């Protein structure tokens, strides 16, 4: 039962994008070990800004 709960939690977090920051931090530590990653707040703000269309088309 415990394994099923973990699997469900993992799936829901993936679908909702909640695991995006965790994935970013893990990847950042591999690619840029000499730089600190963005804070979670900065990460979500940047992600939102990049997803927002610029201009009319």
PDB file of N, CA, C, O and CB in Angstrom:
ATOM      1  N   UNK A   1       0.828  -1.196   0.000  1.00  0.00           N
ATOM      2  CA  UNK A   1       0.000   0.000   0.000  1.00  0.00           C
ATOM      3  C   UNK A   1       0.874   1.261   0.000  1.00  0.00           C
ATOM      4  O   UNK A   1       0.578   2.254  -0.665  1.00  0.00           O
ATOM      5  CB  UNK A   1      -0.943  -0.003   1.218  1.00  0.00           C
ATOM      6  N   UNK A   2       1.952   1.177   0.768  1.00  0.00           N
ATOM      7  CA  UNK A   2       2.846   2.330   0.852  1.00  0.00           C
ATOM      8  C   UNK A   2       3.486   2.642  -0.509  1.00  0.00           C
ATOM      9  O   UNK A   2       3.619   3.803  -0.898  1.00  0.00           O
ATOM     10  CB  UNK A   2       3.936   2.076   1.902  1.00  0.00           C
ATOM     11  N   UNK A   3       3.874   1.589  -1.212  1.00  0.00           N
ATOM     12  CA  UNK A   3       4.465   1.765  -2.536  1.00  0.00           C
ATOM     13  C   UNK A   3       3.481   2.371  -3.525  1.00  0.00           C
ATOM     14  O   UNK A   3       3.858   3.187  -4.367  1.00  0.00           O
ATOM     15  CB  UNK A   3       4.967   0.438  -3.064  1.00  0.00           C
ATOM     16  N   UNK A   4       2.228   1.971  -3.421  1.00  0.00           N
ATOM     17  CA  UNK A   4       1.196   2.520  -4.306  1.00  0.00           C
ATOM     18  C   UNK A   4       1.000   4.008  -4.032  1.00  0.00           C
ATOM     19  O   UNK A   4       0.829   4.795  -4.963  1.00  0.00           O
ATOM     20  CB  UNK A   4      -0.139   1.761  -4.125  1.00  0.00           C
ATOM     21  N   UNK A   5       1.024   4.394  -2.764  1.00  0.00           N
ATOM     22  CA  UNK A   5       0.871   5.810  -2.395  1.00  0.00           C
ATOM     23  C   UNK A   5       2.034   6.632  -2.957  1.00  0.00           C
ATOM     24  O   UNK A   5       1.828   7.719  -3.496  1.00  0.00           O
ATOM     25  CB  UNK A   5       0.797   5.971  -0.848  1.00  0.00           C
ATOM     26  N   UNK A   6       3.246   6.110  -2.830  1.00  0.00           N
ATOM     27  CA  UNK A   6       4.419   6.819  -3.360  1.00  0.00           C
ATOM     28  C   UNK A   6       4.335   6.960  -4.873  1.00  0.00           C
ATOM     29  O   UNK A   6       4.645   8.017  -5.422  1.00  0.00           O
ATOM     30  CB  UNK A   6       5.714   6.085  -2.974  1.00  0.00           C
ATOM     31  N   UNK A   7       3.919   5.905  -5.536  1.00  0.00           N
ATOM     32  CA  UNK A   7       3.793   5.946  -6.992  1.00  0.00           C
ATOM     33  C   UNK A   7       2.737   6.962  -7.415  1.00  0.00           C
ATOM     34  O   UNK A   7       2.939   7.706  -8.374  1.00  0.00           O
ATOM     35  CB  UNK A   7       3.441   4.554  -7.542  1.00  0.00           C
ATOM     36  N   UNK A   8       1.628   6.997  -6.713  1.00  0.00           N
ATOM     37  CA  UNK A   8       0.570   7.957  -7.024  1.00  0.00           C
ATOM     38  C   UNK A   8       1.056   9.384  -6.789  1.00  0.00           C
ATOM     39  O   UNK A   8       0.811  10.269  -7.610  1.00  0.00           O
ATOM     40  CB  UNK A   8      -0.685   7.674  -6.174  1.00  0.00           C
ATOM     41  N   UNK A   9       1.738   9.606  -5.683  1.00  0.00           N
ATOM     42  CA  UNK A   9       2.271  10.940  -5.373  1.00  0.00           C
ATOM     43  C   UNK A   9       3.259  11.373  -6.452  1.00  0.00           C
ATOM     44  O   UNK A   9       3.208  12.512  -6.916  1.00  0.00           O
ATOM     45  CB  UNK A   9       2.956  10.949  -3.979  1.00  0.00           C
ATOM     46  N   UNK A  10       4.161  10.473  -6.856  1.00  0.00           N
ATOM     47  CA  UNK A  10       5.139  10.773  -7.896  1.00  0.00           C
ATOM     48  C   UNK A  10       4.433  11.144  -9.202  1.00  0.00           C
ATOM     49  O   UNK A  10       4.817  12.103  -9.871  1.00  0.00           O
ATOM     50  CB  UNK A  10       6.080   9.571  -8.116  1.00  0.00           C
ATOM     51  N   UNK A  11       3.411  10.385  -9.554  1.00  0.00           N
ATOM     52  CA  UNK A  11       2.685  10.626 -10.797  1.00  0.00           C
ATOM     53  C   UNK A  11       1.963  11.975 -10.759  1.00  0.00           C
ATOM     54  O   UNK A  11       2.037  12.743 -11.718  1.00  0.00           O
ATOM     55  CB  UNK A  11       1.678   9.494 -11.054  1.00  0.00           C
ATOM     56  N   UNK A  12       1.272  12.264  -9.662  1.00  0.00           N
ATOM     57  CA  UNK A  12       0.530  13.526  -9.543  1.00  0.00           C
ATOM     58  C   UNK A  12       1.488  14.708  -9.602  1.00  0.00           C
ATOM     59  O   UNK A  12       1.217  15.689 -10.295  1.00  0.00           O
ATOM     60  CB  UNK A  12      -0.284  13.563  -8.229  1.00  0.00           C
ATOM     61  N   UNK A  13       2.599  14.630  -8.887  1.00  0.00           N
ATOM     62  CA  UNK A  13       3.579  15.720  -8.916  1.00  0.00           C
ATOM     63  C   UNK A  13       4.114  15.930 -10.333  1.00  0.00           C
ATOM     64  O   UNK A  13       4.322  17.066 -10.758  1.00  0.00           O
ATOM     65  CB  UNK A  13       4.742  15.426  -7.946  1.00  0.00           C
ATOM     66  N   UNK A  14       4.333  14.852 -11.053  1.00  0.00           N
ATOM     67  CA  UNK A  14       4.815  14.969 -12.425  1.00  0.00           C
ATOM     68  C   UNK A  14       3.795  15.609 -13.347  1.00  0.00           C
ATOM     69  O   UNK A  14       4.137  16.458 -14.169  1.00  0.00           O
ATOM     70  CB  UNK A  14       5.193  13.615 -12.956  1.00  0.00           C
ATOM     71  N   UNK A  15       2.557  15.205 -13.212  1.00  0.00           N
ATOM     72  CA  UNK A  15       1.487  15.747 -14.058  1.00  0.00           C
ATOM     73  C   UNK A  15       1.276  17.232 -13.777  1.00  0.00           C
ATOM     74  O   UNK A  15       1.080  18.019 -14.703  1.00  0.00           O
ATOM     75  CB  UNK A  15       0.170  14.972 -13.832  1.00  0.00           C
ATOM     76  N   UNK A  16       1.314  17.613 -12.512  1.00  0.00           N
ATOM     77  CA  UNK A  16       1.079  19.006 -12.140  1.00  0.00           C
ATOM     78  C   UNK A  16       2.313  19.889 -12.313  1.00  0.00           C
ATOM     79  O   UNK A  16       2.219  21.113 -12.222  1.00  0.00           O
ATOM     80  CB  UNK A  16       0.609  19.076 -10.713  1.00  0.00           C
ATOM     81  N   UNK A  17       3.452  19.281 -12.558  1.00  0.00           N
ATOM     82  CA  UNK A  17       4.674  20.058 -12.729  1.00  0.00           C
ATOM     83  C   UNK A  17       5.365  20.406 -11.425  1.00  0.00           C
ATOM     84  O   UNK A  17       6.341  21.155 -11.424  1.00  0.00           O
ATOM     85  CB  UNK A  17       4.370  21.310 -13.467  1.00  0.00           C
ATOM     86  N   UNK A  18       4.876  19.875 -10.319  1.00  0.00           N
ATOM     87  CA  UNK A  18       5.437  20.198  -9.010  1.00  0.00           C
ATOM     88  C   UNK A  18       6.860  19.684  -8.852  1.00  0.00           C
ATOM     89  O   UNK A  18       7.618  20.209  -8.037  1.00  0.00           O
ATOM     90  CB  UNK A  18       4.565  19.625  -7.917  1.00  0.00           C
ATOM     91  N   UNK A  19       7.228  18.676  -9.611  1.00  0.00           N
ATOM     92  CA  UNK A  19       8.576  18.121  -9.502  1.00  0.00           C
ATOM     93  C   UNK A  19       9.573  18.869 -10.389  1.00  0.00           C
ATOM     94  O   UNK A  19      10.752  18.516 -10.415  1.00  0.00           O
ATOM     95  CB  UNK A  19       8.564  16.641  -9.869  1.00  0.00           C
ATOM     96  N   UNK A  20       9.128  19.879 -11.104  1.00  0.00           N
ATOM     97  CA  UNK A  20      10.005  20.594 -12.037  1.00  0.00           C
ATOM     98  C   UNK A  20      11.181  21.248 -11.320  1.00  0.00           C
ATOM     99  O   UNK A  20      12.305  21.216 -11.822  1.00  0.00           O
ATOM    100  CB  UNK A  20       9.212  21.652 -12.798  1.00  0.00           C
ATOM    101  N   UNK A  21      10.939  21.835 -10.163  1.00  0.00           N
ATOM    102  CA  UNK A  21      12.033  22.485  -9.437  1.00  0.00           C
ATOM    103  C   UNK A  21      13.043  21.457  -8.948  1.00  0.00           C
ATOM    104  O   UNK A  21      14.249  21.679  -9.047  1.00  0.00           O
ATOM    105  CB  UNK A  21      11.488  23.295  -8.252  1.00  0.00           C
ATOM    106  N   UNK A  22      12.566  20.343  -8.425  1.00  0.00           N
ATOM    107  CA  UNK A  22      13.472  19.286  -7.963  1.00  0.00           C
ATOM    108  C   UNK A  22      14.336  18.776  -9.116  1.00  0.00           C
ATOM    109  O   UNK A  22      15.533  18.542  -8.948  1.00  0.00           O
ATOM    110  CB  UNK A  22      12.673  18.120  -7.340  1.00  0.00           C
ATOM    111  N   UNK A  23      13.729  18.608 -10.271  1.00  0.00           N
ATOM    112  CA  UNK A  23      14.459  18.159 -11.456  1.00  0.00           C
ATOM    113  C   UNK A  23      15.487  19.199 -11.876  1.00  0.00           C
ATOM    114  O   UNK A  23      16.619  18.862 -12.225  1.00  0.00           O
ATOM    115  CB  UNK A  23      13.488  17.872 -12.613  1.00  0.00           C
ATOM    116  N   UNK A  24      15.087  20.467 -11.841  1.00  0.00           N
ATOM    117  CA  UNK A  24      15.997  21.561 -12.189  1.00  0.00           C
ATOM    118  C   UNK A  24      17.210  21.581 -11.258  1.00  0.00           C
ATOM    119  O   UNK A  24      18.343  21.685 -11.726  1.00  0.00           O
ATOM    120  CB  UNK A  24      15.261  22.912 -12.128  1.00  0.00           C
ATOM    121  N   UNK A  25      16.985  21.484  -9.958  1.00  0.00           N
ATOM    122  CA  UNK A  25      18.088  21.532  -8.990  1.00  0.00           C
ATOM    123  C   UNK A  25      19.042  20.357  -9.200  1.00  0.00           C
ATOM    124  O   UNK A  25      20.260  20.535  -9.186  1.00  0.00           O
ATOM    125  CB  UNK A  25      17.542  21.521  -7.543  1.00  0.00           C
ATOM    126  N   UNK A  26      18.495  19.168  -9.394  1.00  0.00           N
ATOM    127  CA  UNK A  26      19.344  17.995  -9.614  1.00  0.00           C
ATOM    128  C   UNK A  26      20.191  18.169 -10.875  1.00  0.00           C
ATOM    129  O   UNK A  26      21.386  17.874 -10.869  1.00  0.00           O
ATOM    130  CB  UNK A  26      18.483  16.720  -9.723  1.00  0.00           C
ATOM    131  N   UNK A  27      19.583  18.640 -11.936  1.00  0.00           N
ATOM    132  CA  UNK A  27      20.309  18.830 -13.196  1.00  0.00           C
ATOM    133  C   UNK A  27      21.329  19.960 -13.073  1.00  0.00           C
ATOM    134  O   UNK A  27      22.431  19.864 -13.613  1.00  0.00           O
ATOM    135  CB  UNK A  27      19.329  19.127 -14.343  1.00  0.00           C
ATOM    136  N   UNK A  28      20.965  21.022 -12.370  1.00  0.00           N
ATOM    137  CA  UNK A  28      21.853  22.173 -12.194  1.00  0.00           C
ATOM    138  C   UNK A  28      23.110  21.771 -11.432  1.00  0.00           C
ATOM    139  O   UNK A  28      24.205  22.230 -11.758  1.00  0.00           O
ATOM    140  CB  UNK A  28      21.126  23.309 -11.456  1.00  0.00           C
ATOM    141  N   UNK A  29      22.963  20.932 -10.435  1.00  0.00           N
ATOM    142  CA  UNK A  29      24.126  20.479  -9.655  1.00  0.00           C
ATOM    143  C   UNK A  29      25.099  19.677 -10.509  1.00  0.00           C
ATOM    144  O   UNK A  29      26.306  19.707 -10.271  1.00  0.00           O
ATOM    145  CB  UNK A  29      23.670  19.633  -8.463  1.00  0.00           C
ATOM    146  N   UNK A  30      24.585  18.966 -11.497  1.00  0.00           N
ATOM    147  CA  UNK A  30      25.447  18.196 -12.398  1.00  0.00           C
ATOM    148  C   UNK A  30      26.125  19.120 -13.414  1.00  0.00           C
ATOM    149  O   UNK A  30      27.333  19.034 -13.632  1.00  0.00           O
ATOM    150  CB  UNK A  30      24.630  17.104 -13.129  1.00  0.00           C
ATOM    151  N   UNK A  31      25.338  20.001 -14.031  1.00  0.00           N
ATOM    152  CA  UNK A  31      25.844  20.848 -15.110  1.00  0.00           C
ATOM    153  C   UNK A  31      26.647  22.055 -14.629  1.00  0.00           C
ATOM    154  O   UNK A  31      27.587  22.481 -15.299  1.00  0.00           O
ATOM    155  CB  UNK A  31      24.702  21.323 -15.942  1.00  0.00           C
ATOM    156  N   UNK A  32      26.279  22.607 -13.471  1.00  0.00           N
ATOM    157  CA  UNK A  32      26.901  23.841 -12.974  1.00  0.00           C
ATOM    158  C   UNK A  32      27.216  23.728 -11.484  1.00  0.00           C
ATOM    159  O   UNK A  32      26.632  24.455 -10.680  1.00  0.00           O
ATOM    160  CB  UNK A  32      25.979  25.050 -13.230  1.00  0.00           C
ATOM    161  N   UNK A  33      28.122  22.838 -11.102  1.00  0.00           N
ATOM    162  CA  UNK A  33      28.388  22.636  -9.673  1.00  0.00           C
ATOM    163  C   UNK A  33      29.006  23.853  -8.987  1.00  0.00           C
ATOM    164  O   UNK A  33      28.971  23.956  -7.761  1.00  0.00           O
ATOM    165  CB  UNK A  33      29.299  21.456  -9.494  1.00  0.00           C
ATOM    166  N   UNK A  34      29.572  24.776  -9.770  1.00  0.00           N
ATOM    167  CA  UNK A  34      30.213  25.949  -9.192  1.00  0.00           C
ATOM    168  C   UNK A  34      29.263  27.133  -9.006  1.00  0.00           C
ATOM    169  O   UNK A  34      29.679  28.168  -8.484  1.00  0.00           O
ATOM    170  CB  UNK A  34      31.363  26.365 -10.057  1.00  0.00           C
ATOM    171  N   UNK A  35      28.006  27.009  -9.416  1.00  0.00           N
ATOM    172  CA  UNK A  35      27.021  28.082  -9.264  1.00  0.00           C
ATOM    173  C   UNK A  35      25.832  27.587  -8.446  1.00  0.00           C
ATOM    174  O   UNK A  35      25.410  26.437  -8.572  1.00  0.00           O
ATOM    175  CB  UNK A  35      26.548  28.596 -10.646  1.00  0.00           C
ATOM    176  N   UNK A  36      25.307  28.462  -7.619  1.00  0.00           N
ATOM    177  CA  UNK A  36      24.114  28.116  -6.839  1.00  0.00           C
ATOM    178  C   UNK A  36      22.891  28.124  -7.757  1.00  0.00           C
ATOM    179  O   UNK A  36      22.793  28.977  -8.639  1.00  0.00           O
ATOM    180  CB  UNK A  36      23.916  29.110  -5.648  1.00  0.00           C
ATOM    181  N   UNK A  37      21.965  27.198  -7.565  1.00  0.00           N
ATOM    182  CA  UNK A  37      20.743  27.211  -8.382  1.00  0.00           C
ATOM    183  C   UNK A  37      19.839  28.370  -7.970  1.00  0.00           C
ATOM    184  O   UNK A  37      20.012  28.964  -6.905  1.00  0.00           O
ATOM    185  CB  UNK A  37      19.983  25.868  -8.251  1.00  0.00           C
ATOM    186  N   UNK A  38      18.883  28.676  -8.822  1.00  0.00           N
ATOM    187  CA  UNK A  38      17.892  29.693  -8.477  1.00  0.00           C
ATOM    188  C   UNK A  38      17.098  29.230  -7.264  1.00  0.00           C
ATOM    189  O   UNK A  38      16.957  28.031  -7.019  1.00  0.00           O
ATOM    190  CB  UNK A  38      16.948  29.979  -9.675  1.00  0.00           C
ATOM    191  N   UNK A  39      16.583  30.189  -6.512  1.00  0.00           N
ATOM    192  CA  UNK A  39      15.677  29.813  -5.429  1.00  0.00           C
ATOM    193  C   UNK A  39      14.404  29.270  -6.067  1.00  0.00           C
ATOM    194  O   UNK A  39      14.160  29.479  -7.255  1.00  0.00           O
ATOM    195  CB  UNK A  39      15.369  31.033  -4.478  1.00  0.00           C
ATOM    196  N   UNK A  40      13.605  28.583  -5.286  1.00  0.00           N
ATOM    197  CA  UNK A  40      12.376  28.022  -5.848  1.00  0.00           C
ATOM    198  C   UNK A  40      11.470  29.131  -6.369  1.00  0.00           C
ATOM    199  O   UNK A  40      10.839  28.983  -7.415  1.00  0.00           O
ATOM    200  CB  UNK A  40      11.634  27.179  -4.795  1.00  0.00           C
ATOM    201  N   UNK A  41      11.407  30.222  -5.652  1.00  0.00           N
ATOM    202  CA  UNK A  41      10.573  31.350  -6.081  1.00  0.00           C
ATOM    203  C   UNK A  41      11.075  31.928  -7.409  1.00  0.00           C
ATOM    204  O   UNK A  41      10.286  32.186  -8.317  1.00  0.00           O
ATOM    205  CB  UNK A  41      10.556  32.449  -4.995  1.00  0.00           C
ATOM    206  N   UNK A  42      12.392  32.127  -7.513  1.00  0.00           N
ATOM    207  CA  UNK A  42      12.963  32.648  -8.755  1.00  0.00           C
ATOM    208  C   UNK A  42      12.735  31.680  -9.917  1.00  0.00           C
ATOM    209  O   UNK A  42      12.439  32.100 -11.036  1.00  0.00           O
ATOM    210  CB  UNK A  42      14.465  32.914  -8.579  1.00  0.00           C
ATOM    211  N   UNK A  43      12.875  30.384  -9.643  1.00  0.00           N
ATOM    212  CA  UNK A  43      12.654  29.374 -10.679  1.00  0.00           C
ATOM    213  C   UNK A  43      11.244  29.464 -11.244  1.00  0.00           C
ATOM    214  O   UNK A  43      11.062  29.503 -12.460  1.00  0.00           O
ATOM    215  CB  UNK A  43      12.905  27.973 -10.122  1.00  0.00           C
ATOM    216  N   UNK A  44      10.236  29.496 -10.358  1.00  0.00           N
ATOM    217  CA  UNK A  44       8.852  29.522 -10.826  1.00  0.00           C
ATOM    218  C   UNK A  44       8.533  30.828 -11.536  1.00  0.00           C
ATOM    219  O   UNK A  44       7.783  30.837 -12.512  1.00  0.00           O
ATOM    220  CB  UNK A  44       7.892  29.316  -9.660  1.00  0.00           C
ATOM    221  N   UNK A  45       9.098  31.935 -11.054  1.00  0.00           N
ATOM    222  CA  UNK A  45       8.861  33.216 -11.721  1.00  0.00           C
ATOM    223  C   UNK A  45       9.449  33.191 -13.131  1.00  0.00           C
ATOM    224  O   UNK A  45       8.787  33.610 -14.080  1.00  0.00           O
ATOM    225  CB  UNK A  45       9.472  34.381 -10.901  1.00  0.00           C
ATOM    226  N   UNK A  46      10.673  32.707 -13.280  1.00  0.00           N
ATOM    227  CA  UNK A  46      11.312  32.633 -14.596  1.00  0.00           C
ATOM    228  C   UNK A  46      10.545  31.688 -15.516  1.00  0.00           C
ATOM    229  O   UNK A  46      10.348  31.982 -16.695  1.00  0.00           O
ATOM    230  CB  UNK A  46      12.774  32.171 -14.461  1.00  0.00           C
ATOM    231  N   UNK A  47      10.119  30.566 -14.977  1.00  0.00           N
ATOM    232  CA  UNK A  47       9.364  29.605 -15.789  1.00  0.00           C
ATOM    233  C   UNK A  47       8.059  30.227 -16.285  1.00  0.00           C
ATOM    234  O   UNK A  47       7.668  30.031 -17.436  1.00  0.00           O
ATOM    235  CB  UNK A  47       9.069  28.322 -14.977  1.00  0.00           C
ATOM    236  N   UNK A  48       7.394  30.973 -15.415  1.00  0.00           N
ATOM    237  CA  UNK A  48       6.144  31.631 -15.810  1.00  0.00           C
ATOM    238  C   UNK A  48       6.408  32.701 -16.865  1.00  0.00           C
ATOM    239  O   UNK A  48       5.665  32.814 -17.840  1.00  0.00           O
ATOM    240  CB  UNK A  48       5.451  32.255 -14.583  1.00  0.00           C
ATOM    241  N   UNK A  49       7.467  33.484 -16.667  1.00  0.00           N
ATOM    242  CA  UNK A  49       7.804  34.532 -17.633  1.00  0.00           C
ATOM    243  C   UNK A  49       8.124  33.948 -19.005  1.00  0.00           C
ATOM    244  O   UNK A  49       7.739  34.513 -20.028  1.00  0.00           O
ATOM    245  CB  UNK A  49       8.988  35.355 -17.131  1.00  0.00           C
ATOM    246  N   UNK A  50       8.826  32.818 -19.027  1.00  0.00           N
ATOM    247  CA  UNK A  50       9.186  32.196 -20.302  1.00  0.00           C
ATOM    248  C   UNK A  50       7.984  31.552 -20.985  1.00  0.00           C
ATOM    249  O   UNK A  50       7.970  31.407 -22.208  1.00  0.00           O
ATOM    250  CB  UNK A  50      10.273  31.155 -20.087  1.00  0.00           C
ATOM    251  N   UNK A  51       6.983  31.168 -20.211  1.00  0.00           N
ATOM    252  CA  UNK A  51       5.796  30.528 -20.782  1.00  0.00           C
ATOM    253  C   UNK A  51       4.781  31.549 -21.289  1.00  0.00           C
ATOM    254  O   UNK A  51       3.886  31.209 -22.064  1.00  0.00           O
ATOM    255  CB  UNK A  51       5.141  29.625 -19.748  1.00  0.00           C
ATOM    256  N   UNK A  52       4.921  32.798 -20.850  1.00  0.00           N
ATOM    257  CA  UNK A  52       3.977  33.835 -21.248  1.00  0.00           C
ATOM    258  C   UNK A  52       4.327  34.327 -22.648  1.00  0.00           C
ATOM    259  O   UNK A  52       5.462  34.735 -22.892  1.00  0.00           O
ATOM    260  CB  UNK A  52       3.983  35.009 -20.234  1.00  0.00           C
ATOM    261  N   UNK A  53       3.369  34.294 -23.565  1.00  0.00           N
ATOM    262  CA  UNK A  53       3.645  34.756 -24.927  1.00  0.00           C
ATOM    263  C   UNK A  53       3.983  36.249 -24.946  1.00  0.00           C
ATOM    264  O   UNK A  53       3.400  37.046 -24.211  1.00  0.00           O
ATOM    265  CB  UNK A  53       2.437  34.477 -25.840  1.00  0.00           C
ATOM    266  N   UNK A  54       4.916  36.594 -25.783  1.00  0.00           N
ATOM    267  CA  UNK A  54       5.311  37.996 -25.939  1.00  0.00           C
ATOM    268  C   UNK A  54       4.782  38.473 -27.291  1.00  0.00           C
ATOM    269  O   UNK A  54       5.030  37.832 -28.313  1.00  0.00           O
ATOM    270  CB  UNK A  54       6.882  38.176 -25.838  1.00  0.00           C
ATOM    271  N   UNK A  55       4.082  39.553 -27.305  1.00  0.00           N
ATOM    272  CA  UNK A  55       3.551  40.073 -28.560  1.00  0.00           C
ATOM    273  C   UNK A  55       2.206  39.449 -28.907  1.00  0.00           C
ATOM    274  O   UNK A  55       1.632  38.700 -28.116  1.00  0.00           O
ATOM    275  CB  UNK A  55       4.537  39.830 -29.686  1.00  0.00           C
ATOM    276  N   UNK A  56       1.729  39.756 -30.062  1.00  0.00           N
ATOM    277  CA  UNK A  56       0.394  39.305 -30.446  1.00  0.00           C
ATOM    278  C   UNK A  56       0.372  37.909 -31.068  1.00  0.00           C
ATOM    279  O   UNK A  56      -0.663  37.243 -31.026  1.00  0.00           O
ATOM    280  CB  UNK A  56      -0.203  40.281 -31.407  1.00  0.00           C
ATOM    281  N   UNK A  57       1.475  37.455 -31.638  1.00  0.00           N
ATOM    282  CA  UNK A  57       1.421  36.196 -32.388  1.00  0.00           C
ATOM    283  C   UNK A  57       2.421  35.213 -31.914  1.00  0.00           C
ATOM    284  O   UNK A  57       2.498  34.106 -32.446  1.00  0.00           O
ATOM    285  CB  UNK A  57       1.626  36.433 -33.834  1.00  0.00           C
TER     286      UNK A  57
END
